[in-house]
Amino acid sequence: MYFTSVTRFSPEHGRILHYDKIKESFRDVLGRVHTRVMLTPDYLPDLCCDEIVQIRRGLTI
């Protein structure tokens, strides 16, 4: 599993925000690599940069 961050416009908040995804890579029976999103915690507008970094570190350890 790995952690990705995406920047998008949030219509709900009316501004550009970051949101994070936890993804998993796997191979099918033919050996092709695929990814699937395991968790999308949604937009986190009230967190500062340091708090987001701490969350990312906690998820990847």
Backbone bond lengths (Angstrom), bond angles and torsions (degrees), N, CA, C in turn:
res aa  C-N    CA-C-N  psi(-1)  N-CA   C-N-CA  omega(-1)  CA-C   N-CA-C  phi
1 M - - - 1.442 - - 1.519 109.08 -
2 Y 1.305 114.23 152.73 1.453 119.69 176.81 1.518 109.67 -148.21
3 F 1.306 114.10 167.47 1.450 123.00 -171.14 1.521 108.32 -114.13
4 T 1.334 118.59 130.07 1.457 121.44 175.52 1.522 109.88 -125.69
5 S 1.312 115.32 153.71 1.451 121.34 178.16 1.519 108.52 -122.50
6 V 1.321 117.24 136.05 1.456 123.17 -177.50 1.525 108.07 -125.96
7 T 1.326 116.12 140.59 1.455 121.11 176.27 1.522 108.33 -107.40
8 R 1.330 116.20 124.78 1.460 121.11 -179.64 1.519 110.12 -144.82
9 F 1.316 115.32 162.38 1.453 120.97 173.78 1.520 108.52 -79.37
10 S 1.322 116.53 128.75 1.457 121.79 178.59 1.526 108.92 -99.60
11 P 1.331 118.06 110.21 1.462 119.78 178.86 1.530 111.99 -63.89
12 E 1.315 115.90 -30.68 1.459 120.62 -179.41 1.531 111.69 -65.53
13 H 1.353 115.71 -39.31 1.456 120.63 -177.47 1.529 112.41 -99.70
14 G 1.335 117.31 -12.86 1.450 121.62 177.81 1.512 115.19 72.01
15 R 1.328 117.79 25.50 1.465 121.13 179.18 1.524 109.79 -154.83
16 I 1.327 115.18 171.95 1.461 121.26 178.56 1.524 108.68 -80.69
17 L 1.332 115.88 128.19 1.467 121.87 -179.33 1.517 109.87 -133.59
18 H 1.319 114.82 159.69 1.461 121.45 174.05 1.522 108.58 -95.28
19 Y 1.314 115.88 142.04 1.451 118.80 167.80 1.516 107.98 -136.92
20 D 1.283 114.96 156.79 1.453 121.05 -170.71 1.518 111.00 -117.70
21 K 1.324 114.11 153.11 1.466 121.31 177.86 1.521 108.86 -133.07
22 I 1.298 115.61 145.05 1.460 121.14 170.26 1.521 105.83 -106.60
23 K 1.341 115.95 121.12 1.459 121.49 -176.15 1.521 110.72 -117.26
24 E 1.306 114.43 158.94 1.459 121.28 177.41 1.522 108.26 -130.06
25 S 1.313 116.85 136.04 1.464 121.98 174.43 1.518 108.86 -100.50
26 F 1.329 115.54 144.00 1.459 119.75 177.89 1.523 109.39 -154.13
27 R 1.299 116.85 163.94 1.470 122.63 177.09 1.521 109.37 -111.61
28 D 1.327 114.85 141.06 1.462 119.33 175.69 1.529 109.44 -83.92
29 V 1.308 117.09 -176.56 1.470 120.52 -176.08 1.525 112.53 -65.47
30 L 1.334 117.31 -21.16 1.465 120.86 177.81 1.530 112.34 -90.04
31 G 1.326 116.74 -1.45 1.450 120.79 177.43 1.523 114.73 90.73
32 R 1.336 117.83 3.25 1.467 120.58 178.85 1.525 110.17 -77.27
33 V 1.327 115.43 141.02 1.461 121.15 -179.19 1.524 109.51 -85.80
34 H 1.320 115.56 133.86 1.466 123.14 176.78 1.524 107.98 -131.26
35 T 1.327 115.79 161.43 1.460 120.57 173.04 1.516 108.60 -128.35
36 R 1.297 115.22 151.01 1.462 120.44 174.26 1.518 108.40 -137.94
37 V 1.325 115.04 145.63 1.455 121.10 178.70 1.518 107.88 -82.76
38 M 1.327 115.63 122.90 1.456 120.61 -179.48 1.525 111.52 -90.27
39 L 1.351 116.41 -34.75 1.458 120.66 -177.58 1.517 109.35 -155.60
40 T 1.319 116.31 135.27 1.462 122.76 172.25 1.516 106.96 -125.83
41 P 1.335 117.29 100.50 1.467 119.77 -177.00 1.521 114.14 -69.29
42 D 1.345 119.05 -2.94 1.466 124.22 177.86 1.522 110.03 80.34
43 Y 1.294 115.98 -172.36 1.459 121.19 -179.63 1.527 109.61 -69.84
44 L 1.310 115.59 142.47 1.463 121.77 178.96 1.531 108.51 -124.15
45 P 1.339 117.79 70.31 1.465 120.31 -171.45 1.524 114.61 -69.84
46 D 1.313 118.72 -21.99 1.461 120.98 -174.94 1.526 114.02 -90.11
47 L 1.336 117.13 -1.53 1.463 120.09 -178.63 1.520 110.72 -92.86
48 C 1.329 115.64 143.50 1.460 119.98 174.59 1.535 108.35 -87.25
49 C 1.318 116.56 171.82 1.467 121.49 -177.03 1.526 112.35 -59.53
50 D 1.325 117.55 -41.04 1.468 120.42 -179.24 1.523 111.74 -63.08
51 E 1.324 116.98 -38.17 1.469 120.44 179.61 1.524 110.91 -68.68
52 I 1.325 117.85 -37.59 1.459 121.08 178.03 1.528 110.00 -65.71
53 V 1.334 117.38 -40.87 1.468 121.38 177.76 1.523 110.31 -61.97
54 Q 1.322 118.10 -41.62 1.464 121.48 178.58 1.524 111.11 -63.71
55 I 1.306 118.02 -39.65 1.471 121.50 177.78 1.520 109.81 -63.66
56 R 1.335 117.17 -45.62 1.464 120.83 179.75 1.524 111.25 -60.09
57 R 1.326 116.22 -43.90 1.469 119.70 179.37 1.525 110.99 -63.81
58 G 1.312 116.95 -40.50 1.458 120.30 179.12 1.505 112.89 -64.64
59 L 1.321 117.55 -33.62 1.460 120.84 -179.06 1.523 112.92 -79.15
60 T 1.317 117.56 -26.10 1.465 119.31 -176.66 1.516 113.93 -94.94
61 I 1.329 117.65 -4.72 1.473 119.70 179.54 1.503 109.95 -86.72
